[in-house]
Amino acid sequence: MIRGIFSSGYFAAKRVGRSIEKKFADKNIVAWFDNPDRERLRLDYALDKNSLVLDVGGYKGQWASDIFAMYLCRVYVFEPVKKFADDIKVRFKNNDHITTFAIGLGGKTRQDCIHLRDDGSSVFGAGSSEETVQITDIAQFMDDQVIRTVDLMKINIEGGEYELLERLIETGLVQSIKNLQVQFHRFVPDAESRMTNIQQKLGKTHRLTYQYRFVWENWQLK
């Protein structure tokens, strides 16, 4: 989540004035929050009731709720933290179009340790407590579910986006995804170089429609 990227930097700057904000806050974060169309960018897609959307990193399910409300599309929500996954299941228990999977998607199937920090929960860093979670290879999941086309995949998984995107590219499955909305995170080792490498490879199959580096960006299939 964006909140996990910078904690107090941007909002503290907002309280004391624009000059300090510009000096101390990341310019991409400032630009994102200053953009009045930022929510439209995250929801404005050519979707309908037959579309399949993958919400990878569901947290409380708000984005899934918003995208469903606009298009009545099918939404698969992935949330490995048990409490969050249970809450999402309860939230959408009467909605047959939204399915919750209590797993994370990644580059290989395994169990991993996640550090709990609310919307910043991650396998990287530390947290107030830890939980063992299930990570499933994206290629295995798509094969098991017989998924041939994904109209939109939103990825916000606190550092796990690198291995997930690298796996999609490695297997060629990236070409089955019409739109990739992703938030990259800086705290992963070699984040800058890995992100650049992923973006260069995505450019072969997709075109960039908007970008706020390490905040949000979207790639559309050519």
C-alpha positions as CSV (number, residue, x, y, z in Angstrom):
1,M,0.0,0.0,0.0
2,I,1.1,3.6,-0.6
3,R,0.9,4.3,3.1
4,G,3.6,1.7,3.7
5,I,5.9,3.5,1.2
6,F,6.6,6.7,3.1
7,S,4.6,6.8,6.4
8,S,4.7,10.4,7.6
9,G,6.8,12.1,4.9
10,Y,4.1,13.3,2.6
11,F,1.4,14.0,5.1
12,A,3.7,15.8,7.5
13,A,4.8,18.0,4.6
14,K,1.2,18.7,3.7
15,R,0.6,20.1,7.2
16,V,3.5,22.6,7.1
17,G,3.4,23.8,3.6
18,R,4.2,23.2,-0.1
19,S,7.9,24.3,0.0
20,I,8.8,21.7,2.7
21,E,6.6,19.1,0.9
22,K,8.6,19.5,-2.3
23,K,11.9,19.3,-0.4
24,F,11.3,16.2,1.6
25,A,8.5,14.2,-0.1
26,D,9.1,11.9,-3.0
27,K,8.0,13.8,-6.1
28,N,6.1,10.8,-7.5
29,I,4.1,10.5,-4.3
30,V,3.4,14.2,-4.3
31,A,2.4,14.1,-8.0
32,W,0.1,11.1,-7.4
33,F,-1.8,12.6,-4.4
34,D,-2.0,16.0,-6.2
35,N,-3.6,14.3,-9.2
36,P,-7.4,14.7,-8.9
37,D,-7.9,11.8,-11.3
38,R,-5.8,9.3,-9.4
39,E,-8.8,7.2,-8.4
40,R,-10.2,7.2,-11.9
41,L,-6.8,5.9,-13.2
42,R,-7.1,2.9,-10.9
43,L,-10.6,2.0,-12.0
44,D,-11.1,3.2,-15.6
45,Y,-10.8,0.1,-17.8
46,A,-12.8,-1.4,-20.7
47,L,-14.5,-4.1,-18.5
48,D,-17.9,-5.6,-18.4
49,K,-19.8,-8.4,-16.7
50,N,-17.8,-11.0,-18.6
51,S,-14.4,-9.7,-17.5
52,L,-12.1,-11.4,-15.1
53,V,-10.1,-9.2,-12.6
54,L,-7.4,-10.5,-10.3
55,D,-6.9,-8.4,-7.2
56,V,-3.5,-9.6,-5.9
57,G,-3.2,-8.2,-2.4
58,G,-6.7,-7.7,-1.3
59,Y,-6.2,-6.4,2.3
60,K,-9.8,-5.3,3.2
61,G,-11.3,-5.7,-0.3
62,Q,-12.1,-2.1,-1.0
63,W,-10.6,-2.0,-4.5
64,A,-12.3,-5.2,-5.3
65,S,-15.6,-3.7,-4.2
66,D,-15.0,-0.5,-6.2
67,I,-14.1,-2.4,-9.4
68,F,-17.0,-4.7,-9.1
69,A,-19.5,-1.9,-8.5
70,M,-18.4,-0.2,-11.7
71,Y,-18.5,-3.2,-14.0
72,L,-20.2,-6.1,-12.3
73,C,-17.2,-8.2,-13.4
74,R,-15.8,-11.4,-11.9
75,V,-13.2,-10.7,-9.3
76,Y,-10.7,-13.1,-7.7
77,V,-9.2,-11.6,-4.5
78,F,-5.9,-13.0,-3.2
79,E,-5.0,-12.3,0.4
80,P,-2.6,-14.6,2.3
81,V,-3.1,-13.1,5.8
82,K,-5.8,-15.2,7.5
83,K,-7.6,-12.3,9.3
84,F,-7.8,-10.2,6.2
85,A,-8.8,-13.1,4.0
86,D,-11.6,-14.1,6.5
87,D,-12.8,-10.5,6.6
88,I,-13.0,-10.3,2.8
89,K,-14.9,-13.6,2.6
90,V,-17.5,-12.2,5.1
91,R,-17.7,-8.9,3.3
92,F,-18.5,-10.6,0.0
93,K,-20.3,-13.7,1.3
94,N,-23.5,-12.8,-0.7
95,N,-21.7,-11.8,-3.9
96,D,-21.2,-14.8,-6.2
97,H,-19.0,-12.7,-8.5
98,I,-16.2,-12.1,-6.0
99,T,-14.2,-15.1,-4.9
100,T,-11.5,-14.9,-2.2
101,F,-8.4,-17.1,-2.1
102,A,-6.5,-17.2,1.2
103,I,-3.2,-17.4,-0.6
104,G,-0.5,-15.1,-2.1
105,L,0.6,-15.4,-5.7
106,G,4.3,-15.6,-6.5
107,G,7.0,-17.2,-8.5
108,K,6.9,-20.6,-6.8
109,T,4.6,-22.6,-4.5
110,R,5.7,-22.6,-0.9
111,Q,4.9,-21.6,2.6
112,D,6.5,-18.4,3.7
113,C,6.6,-16.2,6.8
114,I,4.9,-12.8,6.6
115,H,5.5,-9.9,9.0
116,L,2.2,-8.4,10.0
117,R,1.9,-4.6,9.5
118,D,-1.7,-4.0,8.6
119,D,-1.7,-2.9,4.9
120,G,2.1,-3.1,4.8
121,S,2.3,-6.8,5.8
122,S,5.2,-8.3,3.9
123,V,7.7,-11.2,3.8
124,F,10.4,-8.5,3.9
125,G,11.4,-6.5,7.0
126,A,9.8,-7.0,10.4
127,G,6.4,-6.5,12.0
128,S,4.6,-6.7,15.3
129,S,4.0,-10.4,14.8
130,E,4.4,-13.1,12.1
131,E,2.3,-15.6,10.4
132,T,2.9,-18.6,8.1
133,V,1.1,-18.1,4.8
134,Q,0.7,-20.0,1.5
135,I,2.2,-18.7,-1.6
136,T,1.1,-20.3,-4.9
137,D,3.0,-20.2,-8.2
138,I,1.0,-18.0,-10.6
139,A,1.6,-20.4,-13.5
140,Q,0.2,-23.3,-11.4
141,F,-2.8,-21.3,-10.3
142,M,-3.7,-20.2,-13.8
143,D,-3.4,-23.7,-15.0
144,D,-5.4,-25.2,-12.2
145,Q,-8.2,-22.6,-12.7
146,V,-8.0,-22.9,-16.5
147,I,-7.5,-19.2,-16.9
148,R,-6.6,-18.2,-20.4
149,T,-7.3,-14.4,-20.3
150,V,-7.1,-11.9,-17.5
151,D,-8.7,-8.5,-18.3
152,L,-7.0,-6.7,-15.4
153,M,-4.5,-7.8,-12.7
154,K,-3.9,-5.4,-9.8
155,I,-0.7,-6.2,-7.9
156,N,0.0,-4.6,-4.5
157,I,1.9,-7.2,-2.4
158,E,4.6,-5.3,-0.6
159,G,7.7,-6.6,-2.4
160,G,6.3,-9.8,-3.8
161,E,5.5,-8.1,-7.1
162,Y,9.0,-8.7,-8.4
163,E,9.0,-12.5,-8.3
164,L,5.4,-12.5,-9.5
165,L,6.0,-10.4,-12.6
166,E,9.3,-12.1,-13.3
167,R,7.4,-15.5,-13.3
168,L,4.7,-14.1,-15.6
169,I,7.3,-12.9,-18.0
170,E,9.4,-16.0,-17.8
171,T,6.4,-18.3,-18.6
172,G,4.9,-16.0,-21.3
173,L,1.7,-15.8,-19.3
174,V,2.1,-12.0,-19.2
175,Q,0.7,-12.0,-22.7
176,S,-2.6,-13.3,-21.4
177,I,-3.1,-10.3,-19.2
178,K,-4.7,-7.3,-20.8
179,N,-3.9,-4.8,-18.1
180,L,-1.3,-4.9,-15.3
181,Q,-1.8,-2.3,-12.5
182,V,1.2,-2.6,-10.2
183,Q,2.8,-0.9,-7.2
184,F,6.5,-1.5,-6.9
185,H,8.2,-1.2,-3.5
186,R,11.7,0.2,-2.8
187,F,12.6,-1.8,0.3
188,V,13.3,-5.1,-1.7
189,P,17.0,-5.8,-2.4
190,D,18.0,-4.5,-5.9
191,A,14.5,-2.9,-6.3
192,E,15.6,-0.3,-8.8
193,S,17.4,-2.7,-11.1
194,R,14.8,-5.4,-10.9
195,M,12.0,-2.9,-11.6
196,T,13.9,-1.5,-14.6
197,N,14.5,-5.0,-16.0
198,I,10.8,-5.9,-15.5
199,Q,9.7,-2.7,-17.2
200,Q,12.0,-3.3,-20.2
201,K,10.6,-6.8,-20.7
202,L,7.0,-5.6,-20.2
203,G,7.6,-3.1,-22.9
204,K,7.9,-5.9,-25.5
205,T,4.3,-7.0,-24.9
206,H,2.6,-4.1,-23.2
207,R,2.5,-0.3,-23.4
208,L,2.7,2.0,-20.4
209,T,-0.5,4.0,-20.0
210,Y,0.5,5.9,-16.8
211,Q,3.4,5.8,-14.3
212,Y,4.2,7.3,-10.9
213,R,7.4,5.5,-10.0
214,F,7.1,3.3,-6.9
215,V,3.5,4.5,-6.5
216,W,1.2,3.1,-9.2
217,E,1.7,2.3,-12.9
218,N,-0.4,0.5,-15.6
219,W,0.7,-1.6,-18.5
220,Q,-1.8,-2.4,-21.3
221,L,-1.4,-5.3,-23.7
222,K,-0.4,-4.1,-27.2
